């Protein structure tokens, strides 16, 4: 299953690179040039990574809490460095989603992404622990949902039996009432 995830991730990365940075795509050079100029104007350097202003605080916090995260990171090309940082931020954002929003497939893909980041040289043991924690919570959520469904089904059966018993009680009470009704003078004579 992870093999499919690897292929999917590789395809996704190649697709992004080919779409946005391929000079052979019609207008690719212009698009690449425009994107480079725009990102140079908008991006800021944080610990050797070019990031958007909206990402600066998050990246600073990552480096503050995990100063050795990029010690073994090998990419020198700024575009690859930026892409890897975006990838890291996307993975963190994924883990911040609620369990209802995360599917099991999302967690498998997060595992693949984490492997990719490790292979690129990021030290993300802390993130791996968080991912494992989210996986455990997802399993617990699924177990709880299954138990809740069982309980709701049992409760429905009990309510159905109660309703049936209630109807039987009413019928018995009516019969008892008829049985207890005293005979009138006309009935006896």
ABEGO torsion letter per residue (X at the ends): XAAAAAAAAAAAAAAAAAAAABAABBGAAAAAAAAAAAAAAABBBBGGBBBBAAAAAAAAAAAAABAAAAAABABABAAAAAAAAAAAAAAAAAAABBAAABBAAAAAAAAAAAAAAAAAGBBAAAAAAAAAAAAAAAAAAAAAAAAAAAAAAAAAAAAAAAAAAAAAAAAAAAAAAAAABBBBAAAAX
